């Protein structure tokens, strides 16, 4: 894992589009958040970790501590190049978020996703990573499209 570089953005846009999971508006929001991380060095809400496979950008995760909470982190975006899916890149990105959260006293990692059928594979990925559906707001995104919140409760690492 490494930090985001400006030169990563075109590869990340390609990955976001190639997954087929995100519409144009969602890709636009993802790119806007990448811009915030790159250009607003004072912000503390978002962090990005980039995964590489054989020197090429293979995916990324955007996450951060939730303001006004005690030990709660949100995972906002995760995307893996379809050519790299099924090879552990996503699991490594998730593990990175959890390690970063634990190192800072994190208790929970939360993420939100859609109930739409096109997100079924994504939900299965989260469940296999140990995340549990904690809540559902029906018709949140649009009629028939619920917002699902998944949570993983962390064990905080104790210092030696």
DSSP file (Angstrom, degrees, kcal/mol; ACC not computed):
  #  RESIDUE AA STRUCTURE BP1 BP2  ACC     N-H-->O    O-->H-N    N-H-->O    O-->H-N    TCO  KAPPA ALPHA  PHI   PSI    X-CA   Y-CA   Z-CA
    1    1 A X              0   0    0      0, 0.0     2,-0.3     0, 0.0    50,-0.2   0.000 360.0 360.0 360.0 145.2    0.0    0.0    0.0
    2    2 A X  E     -A   50   0A   0     48,-1.6    48,-3.2     3,-0.0     3,-0.1  -0.944 360.0 -85.4-146.3 168.8    1.1    3.5   -0.7
    3    3 A X  E     -A   49   0A   0     -2,-0.3    46,-0.2    46,-0.2     2,-0.1  -0.327  53.3 -90.4 -73.7 159.1   -0.3    7.0   -0.6
    4    4 A X        -     0   0    0     44,-0.6     2,-0.3    -2,-0.1    -1,-0.1  -0.432  38.6-163.8 -68.7 139.3   -2.1    8.6   -3.5
    5    5 A X    >   -     0   0    0     -2,-0.1     3,-2.1    -3,-0.1     4,-0.5  -0.924  30.6-118.6-120.0 151.7   -0.2   10.5   -6.2
    6    6 A X  G >  S+     0   0    0     -2,-0.3     3,-1.2     1,-0.3     4,-0.4   0.844 114.1  62.4 -56.6 -34.2   -1.7   12.9   -8.7
    7    7 A X  G 3  S+     0   0    0      1,-0.2     4,-0.4     2,-0.1    -1,-0.3   0.626  93.1  65.8 -69.5 -11.0   -0.5   10.6  -11.5
    8    8 A X  G <> S+     0   0    0     -3,-2.1     4,-2.5     1,-0.2     3,-0.4   0.738  78.6  84.2 -77.9 -23.6   -2.7    7.8  -10.1
    9    9 A X  H <> S+     0   0    0     -3,-1.2     4,-2.7    -4,-0.5     5,-0.2   0.876  86.8  49.7 -56.9 -47.6   -6.0    9.6  -10.9
   10   10 A X  H  > S+     0   0    0     -4,-0.4     4,-2.2     1,-0.2    -1,-0.2   0.914 113.8  47.2 -58.6 -39.8   -6.3    8.5  -14.6
   11   11 A X  H  > S+     0   0    0     -4,-0.4     4,-2.3    -3,-0.4    -1,-0.2   0.896 112.3  49.9 -65.3 -39.1   -5.7    4.9  -13.6
   12   12 A X  H  X S+     0   0    0     -4,-2.5     4,-2.9     2,-0.2    -2,-0.2   0.884 109.4  50.6 -69.1 -37.6   -8.2    5.1  -10.8
   13   13 A X  H  X S+     0   0    0     -4,-2.7     4,-2.5    -5,-0.2     5,-0.2   0.932 110.5  50.3 -62.2 -45.2  -10.9    6.7  -13.0
   14   14 A X  H  X S+     0   0    0     -4,-2.2     4,-2.7    -5,-0.2    -2,-0.2   0.917 112.5  47.3 -58.2 -43.9  -10.3    3.8  -15.5
   15   15 A X  H  X S+     0   0    0     -4,-2.3     4,-1.9     2,-0.2    -2,-0.2   0.935 110.2  51.4 -64.9 -47.0  -10.7    1.3  -12.7
   16   16 A X  H  X S+     0   0    0     -4,-2.9     6,-0.6     1,-0.2     4,-0.5   0.911 116.0  42.0 -56.4 -43.3  -13.9    2.9  -11.3
   17   17 A X  H >< S+     0   0    0     -4,-2.5     3,-0.9     1,-0.2    -1,-0.2   0.891 111.6  55.0 -70.7 -39.9  -15.4    2.9  -14.8
   18   18 A X  H 3< S+     0   0    0     -4,-2.7    -1,-0.2     1,-0.2    -2,-0.2   0.778  95.7  66.2 -68.5 -26.9  -14.2   -0.7  -15.6
   19   19 A X  H 3< S-     0   0    0     -4,-1.9    -1,-0.2    -5,-0.1    -2,-0.2   0.824  90.2-146.1 -64.3 -28.5  -15.8   -2.2  -12.5
   20   20 A X  S << S+     0   0    0     -3,-0.9    -1,-0.1    -4,-0.5    -3,-0.1   0.488  73.3 104.4  74.9   1.6  -19.2   -1.4  -13.9
   21   21 A X        +     0   0    0     -5,-0.4     2,-0.4     1,-0.1    -4,-0.1   0.684  69.2  60.5 -86.8 -19.4  -20.3   -0.9  -10.3
   22   22 A X  S    S-     0   0    0     -6,-0.6    -2,-0.2    -5,-0.1     2,-0.1  -0.903  71.1-140.6-119.1 136.9  -20.5    2.9  -10.4
   23   23 A X     >  -     0   0    0     -2,-0.4     4,-2.4     1,-0.1     5,-0.2  -0.329  41.1 -93.3 -82.1 174.9  -22.5    5.3  -12.6
   24   24 A X  H  > S+     0   0    0      1,-0.2     4,-2.2     2,-0.2     5,-0.1   0.867 126.0  51.9 -58.8 -39.3  -21.0    8.5  -14.1
   25   25 A X  H  > S+     0   0    0      2,-0.2     4,-2.0     1,-0.2    -1,-0.2   0.913 110.0  48.8 -65.4 -41.9  -22.2   10.6  -11.2
   26   26 A X  H  > S+     0   0    0      2,-0.2     4,-2.5     1,-0.2    -2,-0.2   0.903 109.9  51.4 -64.8 -41.4  -20.7    8.2   -8.6
   27   27 A X  H  X S+     0   0    0     -4,-2.4     4,-2.5     1,-0.2    -1,-0.2   0.910 108.1  53.8 -60.6 -40.9  -17.4    8.3  -10.5
   28   28 A X  H  X S+     0   0    0     -4,-2.2     4,-2.1    -5,-0.2    -2,-0.2   0.900 109.1  47.1 -59.7 -42.5  -17.5   12.1  -10.5
   29   29 A X  H  X S+     0   0    0     -4,-2.0     4,-2.3     2,-0.2    -1,-0.2   0.914 111.0  52.1 -65.7 -42.8  -17.9   12.1   -6.7
   30   30 A X  H  X S+     0   0    0     -4,-2.5     4,-1.9     1,-0.2    -2,-0.2   0.914 111.3  46.8 -59.7 -42.8  -15.1    9.6   -6.3
   31   31 A X  H  X S+     0   0    0     -4,-2.5     4,-2.2     2,-0.2    -1,-0.2   0.882 108.8  55.3 -67.9 -38.2  -12.8   11.8   -8.4
   32   32 A X  H  X S+     0   0    0     -4,-2.1     4,-1.8     1,-0.2    -1,-0.2   0.917 108.6  48.3 -59.8 -43.1  -13.8   14.9   -6.5
   33   33 A X  H  X S+     0   0    0     -4,-2.3     4,-2.1     2,-0.2    -1,-0.2   0.880 108.1  53.8 -66.8 -37.6  -12.8   13.2   -3.2
   34   34 A X  H  X S+     0   0    0     -4,-1.9     4,-2.3     1,-0.2    -1,-0.2   0.905 107.5  52.5 -60.8 -40.0   -9.5   12.2   -4.7
   35   35 A X  H  X S+     0   0    0     -4,-2.2     4,-2.6     2,-0.2     5,-0.3   0.883 106.3  52.6 -62.6 -39.2   -9.0   15.8   -5.6
   36   36 A X  H  X S+     0   0    0     -4,-1.8     4,-2.5     2,-0.2     7,-0.2   0.931 110.1  48.1 -61.9 -45.1   -9.7   16.9   -2.0
   37   37 A X  H  < S+     0   0    0     -4,-2.1    -2,-0.2     1,-0.2    -1,-0.2   0.907 117.2  42.6 -62.3 -41.5   -7.1   14.4   -0.7
   38   38 A X  H  < S+     0   0    0     -4,-2.3    -1,-0.2    -5,-0.2    -2,-0.2   0.848 126.0  29.6 -73.1 -34.3   -4.5   15.6   -3.2
   39   39 A X  H  < S+     0   0    0     -4,-2.6     2,-0.8     1,-0.2    -3,-0.2   0.663 108.7  62.1-108.0 -19.0   -5.1   19.3   -3.0
   40   40 A X    ><  +     0   0    0     -4,-2.5     3,-1.2    -5,-0.3    -1,-0.2  -0.764  53.3 173.0-112.7  86.9   -6.3   20.1    0.6
   41   41 A X  T 3  S+     0   0    0     -2,-0.8    -1,-0.1     1,-0.3    -4,-0.0   0.636  75.6  61.0 -70.6 -13.6   -3.4   19.1    2.8
   42   42 A X  T 3  S+     0   0    0     -3,-0.1    -1,-0.3     2,-0.0    -2,-0.0   0.700  81.2 101.9 -84.5 -20.0   -5.2   20.5    5.9
   43   43 A X    <   -     0   0    0     -3,-1.2    -3,-0.0    -7,-0.2     0, 0.0  -0.330  45.1-177.6 -67.0 147.3   -8.2   18.2    5.6
   44   44 A X        +     0   0    0     21,-0.0    21,-0.4     3,-0.0    -1,-0.1   0.209  61.5  85.8-127.7  11.8   -8.3   15.3    8.0
   45   45 A X  S    S+     0   0    0      1,-0.1     2,-0.4    19,-0.1    -8,-0.0   0.794  87.1  44.1 -86.3 -29.6  -11.5   13.5    6.9
   46   46 A X        +     0   0    0     18,-0.1     2,-0.3   -13,-0.1    18,-0.2  -0.932  52.9 178.5-127.8 141.3  -10.2   11.4    4.0
   47   47 A X  E     - B   0  63A   0     16,-2.9    16,-2.4    -2,-0.4     2,-0.4  -0.968  13.5-153.7-131.5 150.5   -7.2    9.1    3.4
   48   48 A X  E     - B   0  62A   0     -2,-0.3   -44,-0.6    14,-0.2     2,-0.4  -0.989   6.4-169.2-127.8 135.0   -6.4    7.1    0.3
   49   49 A X  E     -AB   3  61A   0     12,-2.2    12,-2.0    -2,-0.4     2,-0.4  -0.986  12.3-154.8-118.6 133.8   -4.3    3.9    0.0
   50   50 A X  E     -AB   2  60A   0    -48,-3.2   -48,-1.6    -2,-0.4     2,-0.4  -0.903   3.3-150.0-111.1 134.6   -3.3    2.7   -3.4
   51   51 A X  E     - B   0  59A   0      8,-2.7     7,-3.3    -2,-0.4     8,-1.2  -0.840  11.5-163.7-102.5 140.5   -2.6   -0.9   -4.2
   52   52 A X  E     - B   0  57A   0     -2,-0.4     2,-0.4     5,-0.3     5,-0.2  -0.932   9.7-164.4-121.3 147.8   -0.1   -1.9   -6.9
   53   53 A X  E >  S- B   0  56A   0      3,-2.5     3,-1.7    -2,-0.4    -2,-0.0  -0.986  82.3 -15.4-129.3 121.0    0.4   -5.2   -8.7
   54   54 A X  T 3  S-     0   0    0     -2,-0.4     3,-0.1     1,-0.3    -1,-0.1   0.887 130.3 -52.0  51.0  44.3    3.6   -5.6  -10.7
   55   55 A X  T 3  S+     0   0    0      1,-0.2     2,-0.4     0, 0.0    -1,-0.3   0.492 116.4 110.0  77.8   3.5    4.2   -1.8  -10.6
   56   56 A X  E <  S-B   53   0A   0     -3,-1.7    -3,-2.5   -45,-0.0     2,-0.3  -0.878  79.3-101.6-113.7 145.9    0.7   -0.9  -11.9
   57   57 A X  E     +B   52   0A   0     -2,-0.4    -5,-0.3    -5,-0.2     3,-0.1  -0.470  42.0 172.1 -63.8 125.2   -2.2    0.7  -10.0
   58   58 A X  E     -     0   0A   0     -7,-3.3    23,-3.1     1,-0.4     2,-0.3   0.559  55.1 -43.5-114.0 -15.0   -4.6   -2.2   -9.1
   59   59 A X  E     -BC  51  80A   0     -8,-1.2    -8,-2.7    21,-0.3    -1,-0.4  -0.963  48.9-138.7 167.9 178.1   -7.0   -0.4   -6.9
   60   60 A X  E     -BC  50  79A   0     19,-2.3    19,-2.2    -2,-0.3     2,-0.4  -0.983   3.1-146.8-156.8 165.4   -7.6    2.0   -4.0
   61   61 A X  E     -BC  49  78A   0    -12,-2.0   -12,-2.2    -2,-0.3     2,-0.5  -0.998   6.8-158.4-137.5 139.4   -9.6    2.6   -0.9
   62   62 A X  E     +BC  48  77A   0     15,-2.8    14,-2.2    -2,-0.4    15,-1.7  -0.983  31.9 143.5-118.4 126.3  -10.7    6.0    0.5
   63   63 A X  E     +BC  47  75A   0    -16,-2.4   -16,-2.9    -2,-0.5     2,-0.3  -0.884  16.0 168.6-150.1 174.3  -11.5    6.0    4.2
   64   64 A X  E     - C   0  74A   0     10,-1.9    10,-2.9    -2,-0.3   -18,-0.1  -0.940  41.0 -73.3 177.5 165.7  -11.2    8.2    7.3
   65   65 A X  E     - C   0  73A   0    -21,-0.4     2,-0.6    -2,-0.3     8,-0.3  -0.442  48.8-119.5 -69.6 144.9  -12.2    8.8   10.9
   66   66 A X    >   -     0   0    0      6,-3.1     3,-1.3    -2,-0.1     6,-0.3  -0.779  31.3-118.9 -88.9 119.8  -15.7   10.0   11.5
   67   67 A X  T 3  S+     0   0    0     -2,-0.6     3,-0.1     1,-0.2    -1,-0.1  -0.212  93.0  17.6 -56.6 146.3  -15.8   13.4   13.1
   68   68 A X  T 3  S+     0   0    0      1,-0.2     2,-0.3     0, 0.0    -1,-0.2   0.650 104.4 105.2  66.9  18.9  -17.5   13.7   16.5
   69   69 A X  S <  S-     0   0    0     -3,-1.3     2,-0.8     3,-0.2    -1,-0.2  -0.847  72.3-120.7-121.3 164.3  -17.3    9.9   17.1
   70   70 A X  S    S-     0   0    0     -2,-0.3    37,-0.1     1,-0.2    -3,-0.1  -0.870  89.4 -23.1-107.3 100.3  -15.0    7.9   19.4
   71   71 A X  S    S+     0   0    0     -2,-0.8    36,-3.9     1,-0.2    37,-2.1   0.746  95.1 139.3  77.2  24.3  -13.1    5.4   17.3
   72   72 A X  E     - d   0 108A   0     -6,-0.3    -6,-3.1    34,-0.2     2,-0.4  -0.887  27.9-174.0-106.7 132.4  -15.4    5.2   14.3
   73   73 A X  E     -Cd  65 109A   0     35,-2.3    37,-3.0    -2,-0.5     2,-0.4  -0.948  12.3-146.5-122.1 143.3  -14.0    5.0   10.8
   74   74 A X  E     -Cd  64 110A   0    -10,-2.9   -10,-1.9    -2,-0.4     2,-0.7  -0.906   4.9-149.6-107.1 138.0  -15.9    5.1    7.5
   75   75 A X  E     +Cd  63 111A   0     35,-2.9    37,-0.5    -2,-0.4   -12,-0.2  -0.939  23.1 174.8-100.8 111.5  -14.8    3.3    4.4
   76   76 A X  E     +     0   0A   0    -14,-2.2     2,-0.4    -2,-0.7   -13,-0.2   0.891  57.4   8.4 -90.0 -43.4  -16.1    5.6    1.6
   77   77 A X  E     +C   62   0A   0    -15,-1.7   -15,-2.8   -47,-0.0     2,-0.3  -0.999  52.6 172.7-143.0 141.1  -14.8    4.0   -1.6
   78   78 A X  E     +C   61   0A   0     -2,-0.4     2,-0.3   -17,-0.2   -17,-0.2  -0.964  10.2 167.6-144.9 134.4  -13.0    0.9   -2.6
   79   79 A X  E     -C   60   0A   0    -19,-2.2   -19,-2.3    -2,-0.3     2,-0.4  -0.987  12.2-167.8-148.8 137.4  -12.4   -0.2   -6.2
   80   80 A X  E     -C   59   0A   0     -2,-0.3   -21,-0.3   -21,-0.2     5,-0.1  -0.986  36.3-102.7-127.3 135.8  -10.2   -2.9   -7.7
   81   81 A X    >>  -     0   0    0    -23,-3.1     3,-2.4    -2,-0.4     4,-0.9  -0.314  30.9-128.2 -51.7 128.8   -9.2   -3.3  -11.3
   82   82 A X  G >4 S+     0   0    0      1,-0.3     3,-0.5     2,-0.2    -1,-0.2   0.820 109.7  60.9 -53.5 -31.0  -11.4   -6.1  -12.7
   83   83 A X  G 34 S+     0   0    0      1,-0.2    -1,-0.3     3,-0.0    -2,-0.1   0.707 110.6  40.9 -68.3 -18.3   -8.2   -7.8  -14.1
   84   84 A X  G X4>S+     0   0    0     -3,-2.4     3,-1.3   -26,-0.2     5,-0.6   0.468  86.8 117.6-107.1  -5.4   -7.0   -8.0  -10.4
   85   85 A X  T <<5S+     0   0    0     -4,-0.9    -3,-0.0    -3,-0.5    -4,-0.0  -0.348  73.5  29.3 -66.1 144.5  -10.2   -9.0   -8.7
   86   86 A X  T 3 5S+     0   0    0     -2,-0.0    -1,-0.2     1,-0.0    -4,-0.0   0.525  97.8  92.8  84.8   6.7  -10.2  -12.4   -7.0
   87   87 A X  T < 5S-     0   0    0     -3,-1.3    -2,-0.1     0, 0.0    -3,-0.0   0.185 106.0 -95.8-117.8  14.9   -6.4  -12.1   -6.3
   88   88 A X  T  >5S+     0   0    0     -4,-0.0     4,-2.2     3,-0.0     5,-0.2   0.432  89.7 119.3  92.3  -1.2   -6.5  -10.6   -2.8
   89   89 A X  H  ><S+     0   0    0     -5,-0.6     4,-2.2     2,-0.2     5,-0.2   0.946  79.6  46.3 -64.0 -47.6   -6.1   -6.9   -3.7
   90   90 A X  H  > S+     0   0    0      1,-0.2     4,-2.6     2,-0.2    -1,-0.2   0.900 111.5  51.8 -61.3 -41.7   -9.5   -5.9   -2.2
   91   91 A X  H  > S+     0   0    0      1,-0.2     4,-2.6     2,-0.2    -1,-0.2   0.893 109.7  50.0 -62.5 -39.0   -8.8   -8.0    0.9
   92   92 A X  H  X S+     0   0    0     -4,-2.2     4,-2.1     2,-0.2    -1,-0.2   0.893 110.2  49.9 -66.9 -38.8   -5.4   -6.2    1.3
   93   93 A X  H  X S+     0   0    0     -4,-2.2     4,-2.0     2,-0.2    -2,-0.2   0.927 112.6  46.9 -64.2 -44.3   -7.1   -2.8    0.9
   94   94 A X  H  X S+     0   0    0     -4,-2.6     4,-2.3     1,-0.2    -2,-0.2   0.922 111.3  51.5 -62.6 -43.9   -9.7   -3.7    3.5
   95   95 A X  H  X S+     0   0    0     -4,-2.6     4,-2.6     1,-0.2    -1,-0.2   0.877 106.8  55.0 -61.5 -37.3   -7.0   -5.0    5.9
   96   96 A X  H  X S+     0   0    0     -4,-2.1     4,-2.7     2,-0.2    -1,-0.2   0.933 107.9  48.3 -61.1 -46.5   -5.1   -1.8    5.5
   97   97 A X  H  X S+     0   0    0     -4,-2.0     4,-2.6     1,-0.2    -2,-0.2   0.934 113.3  47.6 -58.9 -46.4   -8.1    0.3    6.5
   98   98 A X  H  X S+     0   0    0     -4,-2.3     4,-2.7     2,-0.2    -1,-0.2   0.890 111.7  49.7 -65.0 -39.6   -8.7   -1.9    9.6
   99   99 A X  H  X S+     0   0    0     -4,-2.6     4,-2.5     2,-0.2    -1,-0.2   0.921 112.0  48.3 -63.5 -44.2   -5.0   -1.8   10.5
  100  100 A X  H  X S+     0   0    0     -4,-2.7     4,-0.8     2,-0.2    -2,-0.2   0.910 113.2  47.9 -63.0 -42.1   -5.0    2.0   10.3
  101  101 A X  H ><>S+     0   0    0     -4,-2.6     5,-3.5    -5,-0.2     3,-1.0   0.944 112.4  48.2 -64.6 -47.5   -8.2    2.2   12.3
  102  102 A X  H ><5S+     0   0    0     -4,-2.7     3,-2.1     1,-0.3    -2,-0.2   0.907 105.8  58.0 -59.2 -42.2   -6.9   -0.1   15.0
  103  103 A X  H 3<5S+     0   0    0     -4,-2.5    -1,-0.3     1,-0.3    -2,-0.2   0.742 110.2  45.2 -61.6 -21.9   -3.6    1.8   15.3
  104  104 A X  T <<5S-     0   0    0     -3,-1.0    -1,-0.3    -4,-0.8    -2,-0.2   0.087 128.9 -93.0-109.4  21.5   -5.6    4.9   16.1
  105  105 A X  T < 5 +     0   0    0     -3,-2.1    -3,-0.2     1,-0.2    -2,-0.1   0.722  63.9 174.5  78.9  21.1   -7.9    3.3   18.6
  106  106 A X      < +     0   0    0     -5,-3.5    -1,-0.2    -6,-0.2   -34,-0.2  -0.349  19.0 178.3 -65.1 139.4  -10.7    2.5   16.1
  107  107 A X        +     0   0    0    -36,-3.9    47,-3.5     1,-0.3     2,-0.4   0.712  66.3  26.9-105.4 -35.1  -13.6    0.5   17.4
  108  108 A X  E     -dE  72 153A   0    -37,-2.1   -35,-2.3    45,-0.2     2,-0.5  -0.970  52.0-160.6-134.5 143.5  -15.7    0.3   14.2
  109  109 A X  E     -dE  73 152A   0     43,-2.0    43,-2.1    -2,-0.4     2,-0.3  -0.996  24.8-173.1-118.1 123.8  -15.3    0.4   10.5
  110  110 A X  E     +dE  74 151A   0    -37,-3.0   -35,-2.9    -2,-0.5     2,-0.3  -0.844   8.6 175.7-115.4 150.6  -18.6    1.3    8.8
  111  111 A X  E     -dE  75 150A   0     39,-2.2    39,-2.9    -2,-0.3     2,-0.4  -0.987  17.0-142.3-149.7 155.3  -19.5    1.4    5.1
  112  112 A X  E     + E   0 149A   0    -37,-0.5     2,-0.3    -2,-0.3    37,-0.2  -0.919  23.5 163.9-120.7 145.8  -22.6    2.0    3.1
  113  113 A X  E     - E   0 148A   0     35,-2.4    35,-3.2    -2,-0.4     2,-0.2  -0.926  35.0 -93.0-150.3 174.2  -23.8    0.4   -0.1
  114  114 A X  E     - E   0 147A   0     -2,-0.3    33,-0.2    33,-0.2     9,-0.1  -0.562  15.8-138.4 -93.1 154.2  -26.8   -0.1   -2.2
  115  115 A X        +     0   0    0     31,-1.5    32,-0.1    -2,-0.2    -1,-0.1   0.482  64.8 124.0 -85.9  -4.3  -29.4   -2.9   -2.1
  116  116 A X  S >  S-     0   0    0     30,-0.3     3,-2.0     1,-0.1     4,-0.1  -0.182  74.6-117.1 -59.8 150.4  -29.5   -3.1   -5.9
  117  117 A X  G >  S+     0   0    0      1,-0.3     3,-1.9     2,-0.2     4,-0.3   0.797 112.0  66.8 -58.1 -31.3  -28.7   -6.4   -7.5
  118  118 A X  G 3  S+     0   0    0      1,-0.3    -1,-0.3     2,-0.1     4,-0.2   0.668  99.6  52.9 -66.8 -14.5  -25.7   -4.9   -9.3
  119  119 A X  G <> S+     0   0    0     -3,-2.0     4,-2.6     1,-0.1    -1,-0.3   0.314  77.7 101.8 -99.8   6.8  -24.1   -4.6   -5.8
  120  120 A X  H <> S+     0   0    0     -3,-1.9     4,-2.4     1,-0.2     5,-0.2   0.914  82.0  48.3 -59.9 -44.6  -24.6   -8.2   -4.8
  121  121 A X  H  > S+     0   0    0     -4,-0.3     4,-2.1     1,-0.2    -1,-0.2   0.898 111.7  51.1 -62.3 -39.6  -21.0   -9.2   -5.5
  122  122 A X  H  > S+     0   0    0     -4,-0.2     4,-2.2     2,-0.2    -2,-0.2   0.918 109.7  49.2 -63.1 -44.9  -19.8   -6.2   -3.5
  123  123 A X  H  X S+     0   0    0     -4,-2.6     4,-2.5     1,-0.2    -2,-0.2   0.900 109.9  51.6 -63.0 -40.3  -22.0   -7.1   -0.5
  124  124 A X  H  X S+     0   0    0     -4,-2.4     4,-2.6    -5,-0.2    -1,-0.2   0.905 107.8  53.0 -62.2 -41.2  -20.8  -10.6   -0.6
  125  125 A X  H  X S+     0   0    0     -4,-2.1     4,-1.3     2,-0.2    -2,-0.2   0.930 110.2  47.4 -58.9 -47.0  -17.2   -9.3   -0.6
  126  126 A X  H  <>S+     0   0    0     -4,-2.2     5,-2.4     1,-0.2     3,-0.3   0.920 112.1  49.6 -61.5 -44.3  -17.9   -7.2    2.5
  127  127 A X  H ><5S+     0   0    0     -4,-2.5     3,-1.6     1,-0.2    -1,-0.2   0.900 108.4  52.3 -63.9 -40.5  -19.6  -10.1    4.3
  128  128 A X  H 3<5S+     0   0    0     -4,-2.6    -1,-0.2     1,-0.3    -2,-0.2   0.781 105.0  57.6 -65.2 -25.5  -16.6  -12.4    3.5
  129  129 A X  T 3<5S-     0   0    0     -4,-1.3    -1,-0.3    -3,-0.3    -2,-0.2   0.403 128.8 -97.7 -85.0   2.4  -14.4   -9.8    5.1
  130  130 A X  T < 5S+     0   0    0     -3,-1.6     2,-0.3     1,-0.3    23,-0.3   0.574  76.8 141.2  95.9  10.1  -16.4  -10.0    8.3
  131  131 A X      < -     0   0    0     -5,-2.4     2,-0.4    -6,-0.2    -1,-0.3  -0.652  34.6-155.5 -87.6 144.7  -18.7   -7.0    7.9
  132  132 A X  E     -F  151   0A   0     19,-2.4    19,-2.3    -2,-0.3     2,-0.5  -0.948  25.0-109.1-122.6 137.4  -22.3   -7.4    9.0
  133  133 A X  E     +F  150   0A   0     -2,-0.4    17,-0.3    17,-0.2     3,-0.1  -0.529  39.7 173.8 -65.2 118.1  -25.3   -5.5    7.8
  134  134 A X  E     +     0   0A   0     15,-3.4     2,-0.3    -2,-0.5    16,-0.2   0.754  58.6   2.5 -99.0 -32.1  -26.2   -3.3   10.8
  135  135 A X  E     -F  149   0A   0     14,-1.5    14,-2.5     2,-0.0     2,-0.4  -0.988  51.9-156.0-155.1 161.9  -29.0   -1.2    9.3
  136  136 A X  E     -F  148   0A   0     -2,-0.3     2,-0.7    12,-0.2    12,-0.2  -0.981   3.4-162.3-142.7 125.9  -31.1   -0.6    6.2
  137  137 A X  E >   -F  147   0A   0     10,-2.5    10,-2.3    -2,-0.4     3,-1.2  -0.938  28.4-133.6-108.8 111.5  -32.9    2.5    5.2
  138  138 A X  E 3  S+     0   0A   0     -2,-0.7     8,-0.1     1,-0.2     5,-0.1  -0.335  80.1   1.8 -68.2 141.5  -35.5    1.6    2.7
  139  139 A X  E 3  S+     0   0A   0      3,-0.1    -1,-0.2     1,-0.1     7,-0.2   0.751  86.0 142.0  58.2  28.8  -35.9    3.6   -0.6
  140  140 A X  E <  S+     0   0A   0     -3,-1.2     6,-0.2     1,-0.2     3,-0.1   0.959  74.1  29.3 -67.1 -53.6  -33.0    5.8    0.5
  141  141 A X  E    S-     0   0A   0      4,-1.9     2,-0.3     1,-0.3    -1,-0.2   0.889 141.2 -37.2 -76.6 -39.5  -31.3    6.3   -2.9
  142  142 A X  E >  S-F  145   0A   0      3,-1.0     3,-2.7     0, 0.0    -1,-0.3  -0.931  90.6 -52.8-170.5 166.8  -34.5    6.0   -4.9
  143  143 A X  T 3  S+     0   0    0     -2,-0.3     3,-0.1     1,-0.3    -3,-0.0  -0.293 129.6  14.1 -54.1 128.9  -37.6    3.9   -4.6
  144  144 A X  T 3  S+     0   0    0      1,-0.1     2,-0.6   -28,-0.0    -1,-0.3   0.446 105.4 100.2  85.5   0.6  -36.6    0.2   -4.4
  145  145 A X  E <   - F   0 142A   0     -3,-2.7    -4,-1.9   -29,-0.1    -3,-1.0  -0.876  56.5-167.0-124.5  98.6  -32.9    1.1   -3.7
  146  146 A X  E     -     0   0A   0     -2,-0.6   -31,-1.5    -7,-0.2     2,-0.6  -0.453  20.9-124.2 -83.7 152.9  -32.1    0.8    0.0
  147  147 A X  E     -EF 114 137A   0    -10,-2.3   -10,-2.5   -33,-0.2     2,-0.5  -0.889  27.6-161.8 -95.1 122.7  -29.0    2.1    1.8
  148  148 A X  E     -EF 113 136A   0    -35,-3.2   -35,-2.4    -2,-0.6     2,-0.6  -0.899   4.1-155.7-106.1 131.6  -27.3   -0.7    3.7
  149  149 A X  E     -EF 112 135A   0    -14,-2.5   -15,-3.4    -2,-0.5   -14,-1.5  -0.939   9.4-166.0-108.3 123.7  -24.8    0.0    6.4
  150  150 A X  E     -EF 111 133A   0    -39,-2.9   -39,-2.2    -2,-0.6     2,-0.4  -0.843   5.8-167.5-106.7 145.3  -22.2   -2.7    7.1
  151  151 A X  E     -EF 110 132A   0    -19,-2.3   -19,-2.4    -2,-0.3     2,-0.4  -0.983  15.3-165.5-135.4 142.4  -20.1   -2.7   10.2
  152  152 A X  E     -E  109   0A   0    -43,-2.1   -43,-2.0    -2,-0.4     2,-0.5  -0.993  18.8-144.3-124.3 123.9  -17.0   -4.5   11.4
  153  153 A X  E     -E  108   0A   0     -2,-0.4     2,-0.2   -23,-0.3   -45,-0.2  -0.758  21.7-147.4 -88.5 127.2  -16.3   -4.2   15.1
  154  154 A X        -     0   0    0    -47,-3.5     2,-0.6    -2,-0.5    -1,-0.0  -0.627  12.1-132.9 -98.1 150.8  -12.5   -4.1   15.7
  155  155 A X        -     0   0    0     -2,-0.2     2,-0.3   -47,-0.0   -49,-0.1  -0.918  33.1-128.2 -95.7 119.6  -10.4   -5.4   18.5
  156  156 A X        -     0   0    0     -2,-0.6     2,-0.3   -51,-0.1   -53,-0.1  -0.508  20.9-120.8 -72.4 131.4   -8.0   -2.6   19.4
  157  157 A X        -     0   0    0     -2,-0.3     2,-0.3   -55,-0.2   -52,-0.1  -0.538  25.3-134.2 -71.4 133.7   -4.4   -3.7   19.5
  158  158 A X        -     0   0    0     -2,-0.3     2,-0.2     1,-0.0    -1,-0.1  -0.707  18.4-116.7 -90.9 141.1   -2.8   -3.1   22.9
  159  159 A X              0   0    0     -2,-0.3    -1,-0.0     1,-0.1     0, 0.0  -0.497 360.0 360.0 -74.3 145.1    0.7   -1.5   23.1
  160  160 A X              0   0    0     -2,-0.2    -1,-0.1     0, 0.0    -2,-0.0   0.464 360.0 360.0 -76.4 360.0    3.4   -3.7   24.5
